Amino acid sequence: MSARIGGRLNSMIAGLGHFAPERRVTNAEIEERLKLDAGWIERRTGICERRYAGENEALSDIAVKAGDMALDDAGVDRSAIALTLLATSTPDHLLPPSAPLVAHLLGLEKSGGIDLAGACGGFLYALTLADGFVRTRQAAVLVIAANILSRRINPDDRGTSALFSDAAGAVVLTPTQRSGTGILGLRLSADGNDYDLIKIPAGGSRKPFSRNLADDETKMIISDGRAVFLKAVHMMVGSSHAALNDAELTVSDVDLLVPHQANMRMMEAVRHQLDIPPEKMVSTVSMFANSSAATIPLSLSIAAQDGRLKRGDRILMCAAGAGLTGGAVVIGH
């Protein structure tokens, strides 16, 4: 029977999952390699360690593990998943997209599949599209955000080496007639004026791969860390206020703040400017570092596992990253 009969159709978070590779890379390992003072990374980022994928692990491998956990948590028949959205900046290949393979490996025989490249804000964009699909098509959607950024780090660059990691997070959205669930308010944002602040120079149509290409041109570059910090905080805070206004809610109505886990300084700046108490912010950055789009669903899944995320909670999620692109979503659980 249609979930629409008898009331307005909403979406709801039915399942959550996450996965982080086994290999733990400590600050000491990076600080020794780059000849940094002991404690330098943690003092500046709040990060203690990060996870790196194994030599034979690809993006699809870690995405499948997070997706499998979310599907089991949701308890839905896998034939009910109508769409798989994969937010990633590090697919298995430039072509074909990885989502069809992920859906196949998960046994989602009736699911469409597409990749979304939205950098650190990718999960919020995928979640927004999934919420609309659930409401209009009355069908379940699997959203996975996953990245293997360890292979896009310049090992001689302390900025990217300190921050980035590999992980995956996943959410299953299903139709429901429950009120107060799904996306309650949102604001998606972009500022192409700052397009080049974070980039991988080569590999696209602007500068294709070639035999003479230097290796560092295939690695991530942050050209101005201070500018990234200021502009990302501004985008996350402004988008958060707009999303709350869209939901006709105030900051005091927020039960949990789940910001993109860029680094602790940025997260604390966002929390402080929003005037949200520290105990309401979910943080996983210390042990899992920054896996771009994957940080928010990974943090949601861990919060649920730890008993911090409860039915009826109103969650504010915000992100900003390369592009610049980002935004904020208020979702009811």
C-alpha angles and dihedrals in degrees: 000000000000116000087221095069111103097012150011115305117239134173123241137192102252099169142011133197142169142182135193123185119252099244111096117200112198128208089244091062092054095039091053092049094048094038093241125156115266109267094020094122098046093047091055102035111018088235120134101173143349138205126246126196118244121256092261097040117106131189092262091055095059093038091055092052093053092043092049091053092049093048092050090048091051093049092213126147106259090227087066093066105101099176138026117199118191117194108198144137093196109054122174089256138001084240132052106034115246099226096080090053092047091050090049094050090049092053094245096152096168098044130108116217137206139162122233120202105203101136113217092348094050097103093055091052092047091047091051092052091045093051091053092047092051093049096046101035098034090226137119124259132199115213118192127179116191140157141178099202096159087084092054096051121106100227090210094055114087094198098060095030092057097046114037134079146155126263146124136221131186141194131192115209119196135178119266141167091217113120123233096032133115124026110347098175139355147176121193115197140191135178112186090179085082095043096131101047092097119022151135101231101208138042101062133087091275092061112007125200114274139167092257095051114125114235094235090062088068092054131085119270127195103195098188117016095184092052091049090051095050096042095043093050090048092051094046095047095043093046091048093054090047092049092049090049089050089053091046089238135124132222090262089062092062114104097182134017113206108181125180104278096235095142134316095258092057093043092050092048090054093046092048095048091049089048093229117154115253093240090063095058119093112216129183097152095105095066103022104032121198117331093166113227092009096065098081100049090040089053092046091052093048091047090053091047090052093049095248095114114069138177110272094030119138110220126199114203124182137173144169131184149134114357086031093268133145143102143175136272130196110204132180118224 
